[in-house]
Amino acid sequence: MLVIGLTGGIGSGKSEVGHRFARQGIPVIDTDQLSRELVEPGQPALAEIVATFGPDCLDSQGRLRRDNLREQVFADPNGRQHLEAILHPRIRVLIQRRVAGLSTPYCLVVIPLLIETGMTDLVDRVLVVDVPETEQIRRVVARDSVTEEQARRILAAQARRDQRLARADDVLENVGDLDALDCKIAALHTHYLALASAQLA
């Protein structure tokens, strides 16, 4: 099976692109969803997070307080590395299991930090959803109710736009309306089906 790694900076529209590929009947494995599964109450990863970042990152029901964890991670220079060390090996295993259970010509794996985490070995091609940085910041401020400064801090923790584009096999510029986006996705869908067919030949 052809495995497409979908990535892009925060606010680029990865989730929307993933949804629209799913409408084409293509399985979409979203690592954000895998992360949420891994930090459910009772999961070993959640216990490790509490041991690392303290009990304040849990609410009264024992569920992860994402806002609290986010603040801790960005306040501590090593916080992100600690969190990634807990989650990323488990995410890799889940990706491999989910892909192995599929039988479609190709699938999409949405990995926001694909370049930063070195998970490119799990995919055959890299599709980057790209928007200008000013648009990323505008979307993140509106969506997440954070300040512009907080949005810039999140951006600074990710790969630079030029670094992502340098690793891209395909680039989807997500700056138009949804009709334009659908046209671009339809073209990529046809392209990936052809590549998958050629791979089997």
C-alpha positions in Angstrom: 0.0 0.0 0.0 1.1 3.5 -0.8 1.3 5.5 2.5 1.1 9.3 2.2 2.3 11.4 5.1 0.2 14.5 5.5 1.9 17.4 7.4 2.0 21.1 7.7 2.4 23.8 10.3 -0.3 24.6 12.9 -3.3 26.3 11.3 -2.5 25.2 7.8 -5.7 23.1 7.5 -4.4 19.6 7.8 -7.6 18.3 9.5 -9.8 19.8 6.7 -7.6 18.3 4.0 -7.8 14.9 5.8 -11.6 15.0 6.1 -11.8 15.7 2.4 -9.6 12.8 1.4 -11.7 10.6 3.7 -14.7 11.7 1.6 -12.9 10.1 -1.4 -13.0 6.8 0.5 -9.4 7.0 1.6 -8.5 5.8 5.1 -7.0 8.6 7.2 -5.0 7.8 10.3 -4.7 11.0 12.4 -1.9 11.0 14.9 -3.6 13.7 17.0 -6.4 11.1 17.5 -3.9 8.4 18.3 -2.4 10.8 20.9 -5.8 11.3 22.5 -6.3 7.6 22.7 -2.9 7.1 24.4 -3.7 9.6 27.2 -7.1 8.3 28.1 -7.5 7.5 31.9 -5.8 4.2 32.7 -3.4 4.3 29.8 0.4 3.9 30.6 1.3 7.0 28.7 -1.0 9.1 30.9 0.7 7.7 34.0 4.1 8.6 32.6 2.9 12.2 31.8 1.7 12.7 35.3 5.0 11.3 36.7 6.9 13.7 34.5 4.8 16.9 34.6 3.0 16.5 37.9 -0.6 15.9 39.0 -1.7 19.4 38.1 -2.0 18.3 34.5 -5.1 16.2 35.5 -8.6 17.4 36.1 -10.8 16.2 39.0 -12.0 13.2 36.8 -8.4 12.1 36.2 -8.4 13.3 32.6 -5.6 15.2 30.9 -5.8 19.0 31.1 -4.4 19.8 27.7 -4.1 23.6 28.4 -2.1 23.0 31.6 0.2 20.5 29.8 0.7 22.8 26.9 1.8 25.7 29.2 4.2 23.4 31.0 5.7 22.0 27.8 6.3 25.4 26.3 7.6 26.9 29.6 10.2 24.2 30.0 13.0 24.1 27.4 13.1 20.3 27.6 9.4 19.8 28.1 8.6 19.0 24.5 11.3 16.4 24.3 10.0 14.7 27.5 6.5 14.6 26.2 7.6 13.3 22.7 9.7 10.6 24.4 6.6 9.3 26.1 4.2 9.6 23.1 6.1 9.2 19.9 7.3 5.6 20.2 3.7 4.5 21.1 2.4 6.5 18.2 4.8 4.8 15.8 3.6 1.4 16.9 -0.1 2.4 16.4 0.5 3.8 13.0 2.2 0.6 11.8 -0.7 -1.5 13.2 -3.4 0.6 11.6 -1.7 0.7 8.2 -1.1 -3.1 8.3 -4.9 -3.6 8.8 -5.8 -1.6 5.6 -6.4 -2.9 2.1 -7.0 0.2 0.0 -4.7 1.4 -2.8 -3.3 4.2 -0.5 -3.9 5.8 2.8 -3.1 9.1 4.5 -1.3 9.4 7.8 -1.7 12.9 9.3 1.5 13.7 11.3 1.8 17.4 12.2 5.4 17.0 13.3 6.4 14.5 10.5 9.6 16.3 9.7 10.5 17.2 13.3 10.0 13.6 14.7 11.8 11.8 11.9 8.7 9.6 11.2 9.3 10.0 7.4 10.5 6.4 7.4 6.9 5.3 8.0 5.6 6.9 4.8 6.3 6.6 1.1 5.5 10.3 0.1 5.2 13.6 2.0 2.3 15.9 1.3 2.7 19.3 2.8 -0.3 21.6 3.3 1.1 25.0 3.0 -0.1 28.5 4.0 1.8 31.8 4.7 2.9 32.2 8.3 0.7 35.3 8.7 -2.4 33.2 7.8 -1.3 30.4 10.2 -1.1 32.9 13.1 -4.5 34.4 12.2 -6.2 31.0 12.1 -4.6 29.8 15.4 -5.5 32.9 17.3 -9.1 32.6 16.1 -9.4 28.8 16.5 -7.6 28.3 19.8 -8.3 31.5 21.6 -4.6 32.2 22.2 -2.7 35.4 21.9 -0.6 36.2 18.8 2.6 35.7 21.0 1.4 32.2 22.1 0.7 31.3 18.4 4.2 32.5 17.4 5.8 30.4 20.2 4.0 27.3 18.9 5.2 28.1 15.4 8.7 28.5 16.6 8.7 25.0 18.1 7.8 23.5 14.7 9.9 23.0 11.6 10.3 26.2 9.5 8.1 26.5 6.5 11.0 26.2 4.1 12.2 23.0 6.0 8.9 21.3 5.4 8.7 22.4 1.8 12.2 21.1 1.2 11.1 17.6 2.3 7.8 17.6 0.3 7.0 15.3 -2.6 3.7 17.2 -3.0 2.5 20.6 -1.9 -1.1 21.6 -1.4 -1.5 25.4 -1.1 -4.5 25.9 1.2 -5.2 29.6 0.6 -8.3 29.6 -1.6 -11.9 28.7 -0.9 -13.2 25.1 -0.2 -14.2 24.5 -3.8 -10.6 25.2 -4.9 -9.4 22.9 -2.1 -11.7 20.1 -3.4 -10.3 20.5 -6.9 -6.7 20.2 -5.6 -7.6 17.2 -3.5 -9.3 15.5 -6.4 -6.2 15.9 -8.6 -4.0 14.5 -5.8 -6.4 11.6 -5.3 -6.1 10.7 -9.0 -2.3 11.1 -8.9 -2.0 8.8 -5.8 -4.3 6.1 -7.3 -2.0 6.1 -10.4 1.1 5.9 -8.2 -0.4 3.1 -6.1 -1.3 1.2 -9.3 2.2 1.6 -10.7 3.6 0.4 -7.4 1.7 -2.9 -7.8 2.6 -3.4 -11.4 
